[in-house]
Amino acid sequence: MGMRRDGKSQRYDALDALRGVAAVGVLATHSLQLLLADGVLNHTPFRMLANGRSFVIFFFVLSGFVLATSLWNAPQRSSYLTYVLSRTARLYPPYLFAGIAGFLIAALSGHVGLDALLQYAAVTGTESGRALNNPSWSLVYELRLSFLMPMICLVIVRNLKVAIALAVVLFVAEEIALIVTGIGQYAYGGETVLEALITTAHFAISFIVGALLAYDWKNEKLVFVTVSHHPFVAAGVAFITMSLLLDQLSMVGSIMLIALALTWAPFKILLAHPVLQWLGRVSYSLYLTHLLLLTLFGVLLKDAVPAYVPVVFGVPMCFAVAEIFYNSVEKPCIALSRKVRSTTGKARSQLAAAR
């Protein structure tokens, strides 16, 4: 099944690499936004790079797929609290470190208050908080919705038809709410509790789609068999739907990409390349730090050099910084997350033996 076992954990190498490619797509998007006027790419084959939302929706669908697979394949049951603590240890410290760095960079310009850092640290998703590190807006929903994944997976396993029906109802309700409230199709965050709930519900659909895809992969494989029989059609659908920059269609493209990565041999061979595997490993760090570095270059070199200079010199450094951030911040958090799971697992085993 294209799966590598690492101890008791299970990982999809191809999907890790694909996550790395998507992170590079976000880097390319932000770099081009610093260099090109709005709309320049809209009528070109590079339209996908005009806005990074398609890549973010892919991250959400992929998270739903990977988390659901992990939960269903877990060798032993753990408590919901353990799951939350483990997930928090994995995601939150790197997120917070990046926010503090963003706060310090913003302080160089003198246009930031402590309230922005507090909003960021509280994962509120408000404009002032996410302004410290713009890509961080998606981590608000990554954290919130990953906490809901055990419940989502439980409903899917208990009754697939009910799960699909509830997903459809939620989709229709949040789409109507986006229009009625004026949030619009390009939601990022909310300044009120209502806006936050509606936006969270909007992105929840991507996680649910990912979980449903994981269920299909684990059981029926209808999507995967279809895609494996028509890989070029699936690749074309993925490119077109993700280039239209609508969240709803980006979910379709994400499904195609995940299915291709797990079933189409040429694509799997490509994604097995060591460079892409490395990108997958540092993808979270690259996502969190790239715009911070480009912004820092822009602040330090403002008016001293042409606008393209910070980007040309900054982009290669983004990969070096991602590696450093991965080893110094993210890797210890991964170890901590695993320790939380293993410690709890041992404690539960000892308790069961004592009984």
C-alpha positions, 0 to 999 in steps of 0.5 A: 500500500505504499506504506513504510513502517517505522516502529509502531507508526505508519507513514506515507512517504509519497504524501510527505513529499507531496506536502513538501511540494505544496509548501514550496508552492506557498513559498513560490506564491508569496515570492511572486506576490512580492514581485508581481502586480495583482492579477498578472498570473490570472490568465496564465498556466501559473494561475495556481501561484497567484494565491496560496489557498489551493495549497492550504486546502490540500494541507487540510484534506491531507491532514484529514486523510493522515489523521484518520488513517493514524487513528484507525491504524493505531496499535492501541487505544489512547484517551482523547486527552492524550491525543490532544496533548500529543497533537498540541505538542507537535503543532503548537510550539513551532507555531508559537516560536514563529509568531514570536519571531514575527513579533520581533520582526514587526517590532523593527518597524515599530508597528506592532503591539503586545496584543497582537502576540497575545492574539496569536498565542491564543490561536484566535485567528483574528487579523491582528494575530495572524498579521505577525506571520500571515501563513499562520492563519491556517494553523488556527484551523489545523489545531482546532479541527485536528482536535475534532478528528476523533469524533469525525472518524467515529461517526464515519465508522459507525455509519458512513451514510449518516456521516456523508449526510451530515457533511453535506448539511454542514457544507450547505449551511456554512456556504450559505452563512459565508454569503449571508454574513458577508465573510465571502468565499475567501475566509481567513479568520474571524473577529467575532465568535460567529465569524470564527465558527462559520470559518472553522465549519468551512474548513472542517469540510476539507478535513471531513473529505480527507477522512472520507477519502481515508475510509475509502482507502482503508475499505473500498478503494473506489476513488483510488481504483478509478484514479489508477485507471485514469491517471492522466485525467486525474492529473488534469482534473487536479491541475484545473480545479486547483488553478481555479482558486476556489476552496470547494474545487481545490478539495477535488484537486486534493483528492486527485493528488492524494490518490495519484500519489498512492496509486500511480507508479510514475508519480510515486517514483518521482515523489520518492526522490531524496530532495522531495523527501527532504522537502516533506520532512521540513515542510511544516518548518518551511511553511512557518518560516519562509515569509518571516525571512522574506519580510525580514529581508524586506525590512532590512533592505528597504529602499536600499536595493531593488524589490527583487533582491530580497526575494532572489537572495531570500528564497534559497535561504528559506530552505536553509532556515527551514532545516535549522528550524526543523532540527532546533524546534520542530524535531524536539516537538515531534519527539515530545509528541511521541513521548506523550503517546508512548508514556500514556500507552505504557501507563495504560498497559501497566494499569491493565496488567495490574487489573 
